[in-house]
């Protein structure tokens, strides 16, 4: 099982020892409840670096008042084992008080990029994400930090934050890991009922259908977007939060598919909100 530390001081001590041994340091930030998708991120970090820190922190500042912070799964022992099996060298599992001590009033906002997709629907979410990720980057000071492509908007925001604030780290985004039937792996998948789980793969099917239309020559973004929305809305029991196609780098609207685009959806199945995306073009 991967060694566990809970304070920034202990992480810095371990990282200092690794650096003294000439090792490159990687970071995989997570909220725990690790699954095979997280394992792939840890393996990617291990391929790029010698010493890999996996953070496990259910970050309260990225949850809204009506979201699932209290019931978000916490499985630290299993997380440590998965991290070890995937090649992680250290698990950093701080308390909220360690990350946000009394009097904490400083936050990071990446504006404009948080005004689309999940941003308006989860006010303050990306402020919480950017703040905690910057704190983790400052504590660990990794050479490489690894994230998953399923959280595409998060990845775009973190890359921009790192660029704008001159943080000396390489951000590596790994492909979405999927179940055998195509459903994107997520810690929230465990909330799905049997019926909801049975239809959940249709989200990815709708995205693949849009990708195929684009590959077949359709370049009108409005037509592609309306088709995507219709396909997702047709999933039994689904409530569509959004189905949008935006510039993949800047998350700005497009009219023609003349550069890489992000086709992204958020869908409620019951009370569970699932997100997924593919790149077009």
Backbone bond lengths (Angstrom), bond angles and torsions (degrees), N, CA, C in turn:
res aa  C-N    CA-C-N  psi(-1)  N-CA   C-N-CA  omega(-1)  CA-C   N-CA-C  phi
1 X - - - 1.466 - - 1.533 109.14 -
2 X 1.321 115.90 138.52 1.465 120.72 -176.80 1.529 111.17 -63.31
3 X 1.335 118.09 135.40 1.470 120.42 175.10 1.527 110.76 -55.21
4 X 1.334 115.06 146.68 1.461 122.11 -175.47 1.523 110.11 -118.45
5 X 1.326 116.06 134.55 1.463 121.71 169.93 1.523 107.74 -129.73
6 X 1.323 115.76 155.54 1.461 120.01 -175.40 1.526 113.36 -124.72
7 X 1.331 118.00 -1.97 1.465 119.90 -178.43 1.519 110.85 -123.03
8 X 1.325 115.07 152.35 1.459 120.43 177.05 1.527 110.88 -60.89
9 X 1.328 116.71 -37.57 1.465 120.01 -179.52 1.519 111.53 -61.08
10 X 1.340 116.80 -40.77 1.463 119.38 -179.40 1.526 111.73 -70.34
11 X 1.329 117.19 -36.02 1.470 119.78 175.85 1.524 109.67 -62.67
12 X 1.302 116.55 -47.23 1.468 120.27 -178.44 1.517 111.23 -61.32
13 X 1.313 117.08 -37.59 1.462 120.70 178.14 1.528 111.03 -64.09
14 X 1.338 116.39 -44.75 1.460 120.47 179.84 1.519 111.31 -65.80
15 X 1.332 116.80 -41.34 1.466 120.84 179.26 1.527 110.24 -66.46
16 X 1.324 117.00 -39.21 1.470 120.13 178.59 1.521 110.30 -60.96
17 X 1.331 117.54 -39.89 1.458 120.92 178.62 1.529 110.92 -65.21
18 X 1.333 115.70 -40.37 1.467 119.29 178.12 1.523 110.78 -63.66
19 X 1.312 116.20 -43.69 1.468 119.42 -179.72 1.529 111.02 -65.87
20 X 1.319 116.63 -36.57 1.470 120.14 178.25 1.525 110.84 -63.01
21 X 1.336 115.73 -26.67 1.465 120.60 177.25 1.527 112.04 -88.50
22 X 1.328 116.36 6.86 1.459 120.77 177.51 1.505 114.62 80.05
23 X 1.330 117.25 20.80 1.460 120.30 -175.72 1.525 112.45 -93.05
24 X 1.344 115.37 145.60 1.452 121.57 170.00 1.525 108.40 -82.27
25 X 1.323 115.00 147.44 1.455 120.38 -173.05 1.535 110.01 -116.18
26 X 1.329 115.03 132.77 1.463 121.28 176.59 1.517 110.43 -117.39
27 X 1.328 115.55 155.35 1.462 122.42 178.11 1.519 109.51 -132.00
28 X 1.326 115.74 133.38 1.469 122.01 171.64 1.525 107.35 -120.47
29 X 1.335 118.52 100.62 1.466 120.40 178.90 1.528 110.88 -77.73
30 X 1.335 117.03 130.09 1.462 120.48 178.66 1.528 109.41 -140.61
31 X 1.342 114.64 167.07 1.460 120.63 170.62 1.526 110.59 -104.60
32 X 1.336 116.37 18.44 1.447 119.49 178.97 1.511 112.96 79.01
33 X 1.354 116.28 -161.72 1.469 121.86 -171.79 1.527 108.82 50.69
34 X 1.337 114.89 48.34 1.461 121.13 -170.56 1.521 111.80 -66.88
35 X 1.332 115.30 146.20 1.458 122.78 178.82 1.520 108.71 -136.64
36 X 1.319 116.66 -171.78 1.459 120.56 -174.86 1.523 112.79 -61.96
37 X 1.322 117.10 -28.37 1.465 119.32 176.12 1.511 111.53 -64.90
38 X 1.342 116.69 -43.11 1.456 119.67 176.19 1.529 110.89 -63.29
39 X 1.335 116.09 -38.32 1.463 119.32 179.34 1.525 111.19 -58.10
40 X 1.331 116.72 -38.18 1.464 119.84 178.24 1.533 111.15 -65.76
41 X 1.339 116.94 -35.40 1.465 119.52 177.07 1.525 110.32 -65.72
42 X 1.322 116.65 -41.26 1.468 120.09 178.91 1.532 109.83 -64.65
43 X 1.322 116.95 -42.80 1.467 119.67 178.66 1.526 111.11 -62.08
44 X 1.333 116.36 -40.02 1.466 119.83 178.31 1.522 110.68 -63.11
45 X 1.342 116.46 -42.15 1.461 120.21 178.07 1.524 110.53 -63.20
46 X 1.318 116.46 -38.41 1.467 120.52 -178.93 1.523 111.20 -69.22
47 X 1.328 117.10 -32.65 1.466 119.39 176.08 1.522 110.86 -66.99
48 X 1.328 116.43 -32.36 1.464 120.43 -176.76 1.516 112.66 -88.51
49 X 1.330 116.99 -23.46 1.462 121.08 -171.12 1.528 110.78 -136.88
50 X 1.326 115.14 167.26 1.462 121.16 179.91 1.524 112.28 -92.22
51 X 1.331 116.63 -35.00 1.469 122.25 -173.81 1.517 107.55 -126.27
52 X 1.349 116.31 118.77 1.465 120.75 -172.59 1.526 110.34 -115.91
53 X 1.323 114.96 124.61 1.460 122.49 174.44 1.528 108.32 -99.89
54 X 1.324 116.67 128.19 1.461 122.49 174.39 1.523 107.06 -109.17
55 X 1.322 116.85 116.00 1.464 118.60 177.15 1.526 109.57 -90.23
56 X 1.326 115.36 139.86 1.462 122.69 177.89 1.521 106.58 -126.86
57 X 1.342 115.20 106.04 1.459 119.30 -175.94 1.513 109.08 -153.21
58 X 1.335 116.47 114.21 1.467 120.63 174.61 1.524 105.79 -79.02
59 X 1.325 115.08 102.05 1.461 122.01 -167.57 1.536 111.46 -80.94
60 X 1.321 118.54 109.35 1.471 119.19 -174.78 1.518 114.06 -65.09
61 X 1.338 118.00 -26.07 1.465 118.97 -174.62 1.521 113.50 -75.92
62 X 1.340 118.81 -8.32 1.463 119.26 178.20 1.523 112.43 -102.42
63 X 1.326 117.50 6.23 1.457 122.25 176.74 1.519 109.56 -104.58
64 X 1.325 116.65 137.18 1.449 121.12 172.79 1.520 110.72 -79.52
65 X 1.334 117.05 168.65 1.473 120.70 -176.56 1.520 113.91 -63.24
66 X 1.336 117.89 -23.78 1.465 120.63 -179.21 1.527 112.13 -106.19
67 X 1.337 116.75 12.51 1.462 120.22 -178.47 1.531 110.20 -94.52
68 X 1.357 115.05 -174.44 1.463 119.67 -163.89 1.528 114.30 -98.00
69 X 1.339 118.05 36.33 1.464 120.06 -178.31 1.535 111.18 -57.86
70 X 1.307 117.41 -47.71 1.465 120.22 -174.50 1.524 111.87 -64.51
71 X 1.335 117.31 -36.52 1.466 119.08 -175.83 1.528 112.63 -98.81
72 X 1.339 117.36 1.77 1.469 118.90 179.65 1.528 108.50 -58.30
73 X 1.336 117.73 131.48 1.472 119.50 -172.90 1.528 112.75 -62.70
74 X 1.324 115.27 136.98 1.463 122.22 178.46 1.524 107.84 -125.06
75 X 1.318 116.16 111.73 1.472 122.06 -171.40 1.525 109.61 -134.90
76 X 1.327 116.43 59.04 1.469 120.76 -168.40 1.525 113.01 -60.79
77 X 1.322 118.79 -43.43 1.469 119.64 -178.82 1.524 111.08 -61.32
78 X 1.335 116.03 -45.51 1.466 119.72 178.26 1.525 110.71 -65.25
79 X 1.324 116.91 -36.67 1.460 120.82 178.68 1.526 110.73 -62.44
80 X 1.323 116.75 -42.59 1.469 120.57 179.58 1.530 110.57 -62.24
81 X 1.325 116.25 -39.59 1.460 119.22 -179.93 1.521 111.01 -68.12
82 X 1.327 116.79 -44.23 1.464 119.57 178.67 1.525 110.54 -62.00
83 X 1.332 116.59 -42.64 1.467 119.99 179.07 1.525 110.61 -60.14
84 X 1.323 116.42 -42.40 1.464 120.24 179.34 1.524 110.99 -63.30
85 X 1.332 115.86 -45.71 1.462 120.13 -177.99 1.525 112.06 -63.14
86 X 1.335 116.44 -29.77 1.470 120.74 -178.43 1.532 112.74 -88.77
87 X 1.326 117.02 -6.06 1.465 119.47 177.47 1.509 115.18 108.10
88 X 1.332 118.25 7.30 1.455 120.43 177.04 1.522 111.08 -68.56
89 X 1.311 116.55 145.60 1.463 121.81 -177.70 1.521 113.70 -104.00
90 X 1.329 117.51 -22.04 1.455 120.96 -176.95 1.523 108.76 -154.54
91 X 1.331 117.05 136.20 1.456 121.59 171.76 1.525 108.18 -106.51
92 X 1.323 115.18 127.31 1.464 121.70 176.32 1.514 107.48 -107.46
93 X 1.336 116.26 110.26 1.465 121.55 -177.47 1.527 108.85 -122.97
94 X 1.327 116.90 81.09 1.461 119.80 -177.80 1.516 112.24 -76.64
95 X 1.311 116.20 161.47 1.458 121.95 171.33 1.528 108.77 -84.52
96 X 1.325 117.57 161.36 1.465 118.45 173.65 1.530 112.55 -56.16
97 X 1.323 117.29 -35.76 1.469 119.83 -179.87 1.522 111.75 -67.33
98 X 1.333 116.75 -30.09 1.473 120.13 177.11 1.530 110.48 -69.40
99 X 1.324 116.18 -39.50 1.465 119.96 -177.73 1.532 112.17 -83.44
100 X 1.329 116.34 -33.48 1.464 120.64 -177.34 1.536 109.19 -129.59
101 X 1.335 117.26 75.88 1.474 119.63 -177.91 1.530 111.37 -66.63
102 X 1.321 115.33 165.46 1.462 120.91 179.26 1.524 110.71 -49.94
103 X 1.335 115.82 133.86 1.459 120.51 178.99 1.512 114.43 88.95
104 X 1.332 117.45 3.93 1.466 120.78 -178.62 1.533 109.76 -65.90
105 X 1.336 116.73 122.62 1.466 120.09 -177.46 1.531 113.07 -137.34
106 X 1.320 118.24 9.07 1.463 121.83 -173.47 1.524 110.68 -105.59
107 X 1.336 116.32 128.00 1.457 120.62 -179.46 1.533 110.23 -133.81
108 X 1.320 115.31 159.33 1.461 122.37 179.98 1.521 108.56 -112.76
109 X 1.317 116.57 131.41 1.464 120.85 176.40 1.524 109.96 -126.11
110 X 1.313 115.94 131.88 1.463 122.29 174.01 1.523 105.44 -106.71
111 X 1.309 116.38 98.27 1.464 120.62 -171.38 1.528 111.49 -75.63
112 X 1.300 115.77 166.64 1.466 126.63 -178.53 1.525 111.74 68.96
113 X 1.337 118.36 -52.22 1.454 119.61 179.85 1.521 112.23 -66.59
114 X 1.326 117.22 -17.42 1.463 120.72 179.43 1.529 112.11 -98.09
115 X 1.328 116.99 10.96 1.465 120.72 -176.51 1.526 113.16 -97.43
116 X 1.338 117.78 3.51 1.463 122.20 -178.61 1.531 108.69 -127.60
117 X 1.330 115.71 175.27 1.454 122.98 174.52 1.532 111.44 50.32
118 X 1.328 118.59 -118.99 1.468 120.95 -175.79 1.524 112.86 -72.73
119 X 1.329 117.81 -22.10 1.458 120.74 -173.71 1.518 115.24 -53.96
120 X 1.341 119.17 -57.93 1.467 120.08 -178.83 1.531 113.07 -65.52
121 X 1.313 116.93 -25.06 1.462 120.77 -176.54 1.527 112.16 -86.24
122 X 1.326 115.90 -18.43 1.466 120.35 179.28 1.535 107.98 -130.70
123 X 1.335 117.54 72.61 1.466 120.12 -175.37 1.536 111.58 -56.21
124 X 1.313 115.10 131.78 1.452 120.73 178.67 1.521 114.62 85.03
125 X 1.341 117.03 -10.32 1.461 120.25 -176.09 1.525 111.91 -58.37
126 X 1.325 116.13 -52.33 1.460 118.23 -174.84 1.532 112.21 -74.40
127 X 1.320 117.55 -23.17 1.458 119.38 170.74 1.532 109.30 -62.58
128 X 1.324 115.74 -43.66 1.458 119.89 177.45 1.515 112.48 -64.71
129 X 1.343 116.69 -41.47 1.461 121.20 179.12 1.530 110.62 -63.31
130 X 1.325 116.17 -50.67 1.464 119.47 -177.69 1.529 111.15 -61.33
131 X 1.321 116.41 -40.48 1.458 120.03 -178.78 1.524 111.29 -64.50
132 X 1.326 117.25 -48.35 1.457 118.81 -176.89 1.522 111.44 -69.51
133 X 1.328 117.70 -36.39 1.463 119.44 178.89 1.525 110.54 -66.78
134 X 1.330 117.43 -41.88 1.462 118.64 177.69 1.527 110.62 -62.98
135 X 1.329 117.76 -39.93 1.458 120.54 176.90 1.539 110.61 -61.26
136 X 1.317 117.44 -44.78 1.459 120.54 178.83 1.526 111.66 -63.23
137 X 1.332 116.29 -40.37 1.461 119.62 177.65 1.533 110.82 -64.07
138 X 1.317 116.66 -37.91 1.461 120.06 178.86 1.530 111.69 -70.02
139 X 1.322 117.34 -37.60 1.466 120.51 -179.76 1.530 110.96 -69.91
140 X 1.332 116.56 -49.52 1.466 120.92 -173.78 1.527 111.81 -84.14
141 X 1.335 116.65 -34.45 1.466 122.47 -175.93 1.539 111.15 51.72
142 X 1.333 115.81 56.27 1.473 119.28 -177.31 1.522 111.78 -76.48
143 X 1.327 114.72 161.62 1.464 120.29 170.62 1.522 110.00 -79.39
144 X 1.332 116.31 -34.92 1.467 122.89 -177.47 1.526 108.44 -136.03
145 X 1.331 116.69 136.48 1.466 121.83 171.21 1.521 107.91 -121.66
146 X 1.322 116.39 134.55 1.466 121.30 -170.96 1.526 110.07 -114.30
147 X 1.340 115.68 132.43 1.459 123.47 179.87 1.529 108.98 -130.89
148 X 1.341 116.20 166.25 1.457 120.87 -179.49 1.513 111.93 -101.89
149 X 1.322 115.77 147.58 1.464 121.47 -178.30 1.522 112.77 -71.97
150 X 1.338 118.53 -17.11 1.470 119.01 178.30 1.519 110.70 -58.29
151 X 1.332 116.53 -38.85 1.460 121.62 177.13 1.537 108.43 -91.19
152 X 1.331 115.32 66.76 1.461 120.72 -170.55 1.522 112.49 -63.80
153 X 1.328 117.33 -43.33 1.463 119.22 -179.22 1.526 110.18 -64.71
154 X 1.316 116.73 -40.69 1.457 120.48 176.21 1.523 110.61 -57.66
155 X 1.335 117.31 -44.31 1.461 120.77 -178.83 1.530 111.63 -63.37
156 X 1.334 116.50 -41.86 1.464 120.22 178.16 1.529 110.26 -62.34
157 X 1.330 116.66 -43.28 1.463 121.27 -178.38 1.525 110.89 -66.13
158 X 1.315 117.32 -43.01 1.470 119.69 -179.40 1.515 111.03 -66.61
159 X 1.319 117.21 -41.28 1.472 119.14 176.72 1.527 110.95 -59.65
160 X 1.335 117.10 -42.17 1.461 119.71 -179.79 1.538 110.49 -67.80
161 X 1.318 117.74 -41.48 1.462 120.89 178.54 1.528 110.76 -59.46
162 X 1.317 116.18 -46.49 1.460 120.91 -179.11 1.528 110.62 -62.72
163 X 1.323 115.90 -40.68 1.466 119.52 178.45 1.519 111.50 -66.86
164 X 1.330 116.00 -48.29 1.459 120.09 -174.71 1.525 112.56 -67.85
165 X 1.324 117.39 -33.08 1.464 121.15 -176.51 1.524 112.98 -99.75
166 X 1.342 116.72 8.32 1.473 121.60 175.62 1.522 112.20 56.30
167 X 1.328 116.17 44.23 1.462 120.03 176.92 1.530 107.89 -81.41
168 X 1.333 118.59 124.45 1.468 120.71 -174.18 1.529 112.38 -81.39
169 X 1.330 116.22 72.23 1.457 121.59 179.39 1.515 108.85 -145.12
170 X 1.321 116.30 145.94 1.461 121.13 172.78 1.522 108.53 -91.02
171 X 1.337 116.88 126.12 1.462 121.50 177.20 1.524 108.24 -94.70
172 X 1.322 116.07 121.45 1.459 122.59 -177.88 1.525 108.71 -113.93
173 X 1.325 117.13 124.49 1.466 121.67 -178.30 1.527 108.54 -111.16
174 X 1.324 114.69 121.12 1.460 121.12 -176.09 1.530 111.09 -99.37
175 X 1.338 117.81 149.94 1.464 120.92 -178.15 1.527 112.67 -58.91
176 X 1.317 115.34 151.76 1.460 122.07 176.98 1.529 110.04 -61.44
177 X 1.310 116.40 133.07 1.464 121.83 175.74 1.528 107.77 -95.30
178 X 1.325 115.78 134.30 1.463 120.70 -172.46 1.520 112.01 -123.15
179 X 1.324 113.98 154.60 1.459 119.95 169.92 1.529 108.59 -67.75
180 X 1.327 116.20 168.63 1.465 120.14 -177.86 1.529 112.13 -58.18
181 X 1.333 117.29 -29.14 1.467 120.38 -179.06 1.525 113.00 -92.48
182 X 1.337 117.80 6.21 1.456 121.10 173.89 1.515 115.55 102.21
183 X 1.325 118.90 -15.90 1.459 120.21 -179.92 1.527 110.27 -62.36
184 X 1.322 115.93 129.63 1.458 120.05 177.74 1.521 109.81 -63.82
185 X 1.324 117.01 131.62 1.457 120.65 179.25 1.520 109.96 -65.12
186 X 1.322 115.88 136.01 1.455 122.22 -179.07 1.517 108.76 -155.32
187 X 1.330 116.11 145.38 1.456 120.09 175.58 1.522 111.29 -62.72
188 X 1.334 117.14 -23.52 1.465 120.78 -178.36 1.528 112.87 -82.91
189 X 1.340 117.80 -9.43 1.464 119.04 179.25 1.523 111.70 -60.60
190 X 1.338 117.10 -26.29 1.464 120.26 -178.55 1.524 111.93 -68.10
191 X 1.337 117.35 -14.14 1.462 120.67 177.35 1.527 112.34 -78.40
192 X 1.329 118.43 -15.97 1.460 121.44 -172.92 1.527 111.25 -72.49
193 X 1.338 115.38 139.66 1.458 119.58 170.88 1.525 108.59 -72.40
194 X 1.319 116.72 170.51 1.466 120.46 179.88 1.526 111.20 -60.16
195 X 1.334 116.81 -42.06 1.465 119.89 179.76 1.523 110.92 -66.59
196 X 1.315 116.37 -41.25 1.473 120.08 179.50 1.524 110.71 -65.86
197 X 1.320 115.52 -41.05 1.478 118.63 179.70 1.527 110.74 -63.98
198 X 1.333 116.35 -32.87 1.471 120.13 -178.29 1.523 111.90 -65.88
199 X 1.341 117.98 -34.17 1.467 120.00 -177.72 1.528 112.60 -96.99
200 X 1.326 118.21 -11.65 1.464 121.32 -176.14 1.537 114.10 -56.92
201 X 1.341 120.07 -34.89 1.470 119.16 178.93 1.525 114.02 -61.95
202 X 1.324 117.33 -17.04 1.459 119.87 179.43 1.538 111.50 -66.36
203 X 1.319 117.51 -19.11 1.469 120.06 175.73 1.524 109.41 -62.05
204 X 1.317 116.24 -49.17 1.467 120.38 179.98 1.525 110.66 -68.34
205 X 1.335 116.38 -35.30 1.464 118.98 177.59 1.531 110.44 -59.92
206 X 1.323 117.34 -40.58 1.466 120.78 178.47 1.526 110.97 -64.05
207 X 1.329 116.49 -40.55 1.465 120.36 178.17 1.527 111.05 -66.05
208 X 1.338 116.57 -42.19 1.465 119.48 179.22 1.525 111.23 -64.73
209 X 1.329 116.19 -37.08 1.458 120.40 177.68 1.533 110.33 -62.05
210 X 1.326 116.88 -41.83 1.464 121.41 176.82 1.517 110.53 -64.31
211 X 1.315 116.56 -41.40 1.468 121.40 177.53 1.525 110.99 -61.25
212 X 1.323 116.51 -40.45 1.466 120.86 179.57 1.528 111.07 -66.78
213 X 1.340 116.52 -39.07 1.464 119.22 177.72 1.523 110.87 -63.76
214 X 1.324 116.23 -40.28 1.468 119.84 178.22 1.528 110.78 -66.07
215 X 1.325 116.05 -43.04 1.466 119.92 178.61 1.519 111.10 -64.70
216 X 1.331 116.48 -27.55 1.464 121.24 179.22 1.511 114.04 -80.82
217 X 1.330 117.68 -2.30 1.456 120.49 173.65 1.514 116.15 116.90
218 X 1.329 118.85 -4.17 1.457 120.25 177.69 1.533 109.14 -72.38
219 X 1.329 116.93 121.48 1.468 120.47 -178.63 1.522 112.66 -117.51
220 X 1.336 117.15 -4.19 1.464 120.12 178.87 1.533 108.73 -79.33
221 X 1.322 116.40 111.08 1.460 120.74 -173.59 1.530 110.86 -65.53
222 X 1.324 118.17 -37.35 1.465 119.96 179.97 1.523 111.19 -61.29
223 X 1.330 117.16 -40.69 1.470 119.76 178.98 1.531 110.62 -68.54
224 X 1.321 116.29 -41.73 1.461 119.39 178.09 1.529 110.85 -62.56
225 X 1.316 115.51 -41.30 1.460 119.96 -177.17 1.528 111.16 -68.46
226 X 1.329 116.22 -41.36 1.474 118.71 -179.82 1.523 110.41 -66.40
227 X 1.316 117.08 -36.17 1.464 120.01 176.68 1.514 111.99 -66.11
228 X 1.330 116.35 -40.37 1.458 120.70 178.01 1.530 110.81 -63.17
229 X 1.329 115.65 -45.63 1.460 120.20 179.74 1.526 110.92 -60.16
230 X 1.327 116.36 -44.48 1.458 119.96 -179.15 1.524 111.81 -63.28
231 X 1.324 116.11 -40.53 1.470 119.71 -178.55 1.523 111.47 -66.91
232 X 1.334 116.55 -40.55 1.467 119.55 -179.77 1.537 110.23 -71.21
233 X 1.340 115.99 -39.73 1.465 119.97 -179.57 1.523 111.75 -64.64
234 X 1.328 116.91 -23.72 1.464 120.75 -178.53 1.525 112.99 -80.20
235 X 1.326 117.83 -7.35 1.468 120.66 178.63 1.535 108.31 -67.36
236 X 1.325 118.13 128.11 1.473 120.15 -177.87 1.533 111.75 -56.86
237 X 1.339 114.80 126.78 1.455 120.57 177.59 1.513 115.52 79.50
238 X 1.324 117.74 1.29 1.466 120.29 -175.87 1.520 111.43 -81.50
239 X 1.312 115.15 142.35 1.462 122.31 170.14 1.523 107.14 -121.07
240 X 1.328 116.09 113.21 1.464 120.67 -172.64 1.522 109.68 -79.81
241 X 1.313 115.72 126.42 1.462 121.44 174.52 1.524 109.34 -85.47
242 X 1.317 116.47 -48.47 1.466 120.96 171.53 1.522 109.64 -159.32
243 X 1.323 115.31 158.27 1.461 123.34 171.87 1.522 105.25 -147.01
244 X 1.317 116.55 100.54 1.467 121.59 -171.27 1.523 111.69 -130.37
245 X 1.332 114.23 154.67 1.460 121.93 173.63 1.521 107.59 -124.31
246 X 1.337 116.36 119.82 1.458 122.77 -174.17 1.521 110.37 -134.65
247 X 1.326 115.10 162.48 1.462 120.84 173.44 1.528 109.00 -53.60
248 X 1.316 117.14 128.91 1.460 120.88 -172.51 1.522 113.16 -68.58
249 X 1.318 117.47 -24.25 1.467 120.15 -177.06 1.523 111.99 -94.57
250 X 1.340 115.99 -41.25 1.461 119.91 -172.72 1.524 114.24 -109.36
251 X 1.331 117.76 -5.93 1.471 123.16 -179.04 1.524 112.16 57.30
252 X 1.332 115.54 35.55 1.459 121.36 177.63 1.530 109.49 -101.60
253 X 1.357 117.15 156.77 1.466 120.09 -179.67 1.525 112.08 -63.12
254 X 1.319 115.23 153.99 1.459 122.67 178.00 1.530 108.08 -132.86
255 X 1.327 116.15 152.81 1.460 120.22 171.79 1.524 111.10 -108.58
256 X 1.345 115.59 -33.77 1.464 120.84 179.38 1.522 109.32 -123.37
257 X 1.315 115.15 148.85 1.457 121.03 179.54 1.527 108.48 -85.75
258 X 1.340 115.42 72.79 1.464 120.84 -176.67 1.531 112.39 -110.27
259 X 1.340 117.11 10.96 1.459 123.34 177.35 1.525 106.56 -161.64
260 X 1.309 118.05 167.13 1.472 118.88 -178.44 1.530 111.77 -56.47
261 X 1.326 115.53 135.53 1.462 121.93 -177.85 1.518 109.73 -127.11
262 X 1.319 114.54 151.15 1.451 122.00 175.72 1.518 108.63 -103.68
263 X 1.325 116.62 118.93 1.467 121.30 171.61 1.518 106.55 -98.07
264 X 1.328 116.60 114.02 1.462 121.16 -171.91 1.514 110.61 -128.92
265 X 1.321 115.48 141.77 1.460 120.37 178.59 1.526 110.09 -134.09
266 X 1.322 115.05 151.27 1.456 123.04 168.15 1.516 107.01 -130.74
267 X 1.327 116.35 129.41 1.461 121.66 -172.03 1.523 109.27 -136.46
268 X 1.307 116.18 134.74 1.457 120.45 170.84 1.522 109.03 -92.64
269 X 1.319 115.88 128.13 1.455 122.37 166.10 1.522 105.66 -115.96
270 X 1.314 116.25 108.46 1.454 119.50 -168.99 1.517 108.62 65.19
271 X 1.326 116.13 -127.34 1.469 120.13 178.57 1.522 112.15 -97.65
272 X 1.334 117.53 2.52 1.464 121.26 -175.30 1.527 110.39 -96.16
273 X 1.315 114.96 125.59 1.469 120.74 180.00 1.523 109.28 -98.34
274 X 1.326 116.02 119.59 1.456 122.54 -179.09 1.521 109.74 -112.34
275 X 1.333 116.64 140.51 1.451 120.93 175.26 1.521 109.59 -121.64
276 X 1.323 115.45 152.65 1.470 120.62 177.49 1.522 107.39 -161.12
277 X 1.326 116.01 166.41 1.466 120.07 -178.02 1.513 109.80 -164.50
278 X 1.334 114.47 160.95 1.463 122.87 169.92 1.525 107.61 -140.48
279 X 1.331 115.54 161.03 1.463 121.06 175.40 1.532 108.47 -96.66
280 X 1.326 115.47 135.31 1.476 121.97 175.66 1.522 108.09 -108.98
281 X 1.329 115.29 147.48 1.465 119.58 173.58 1.507 113.04 80.39
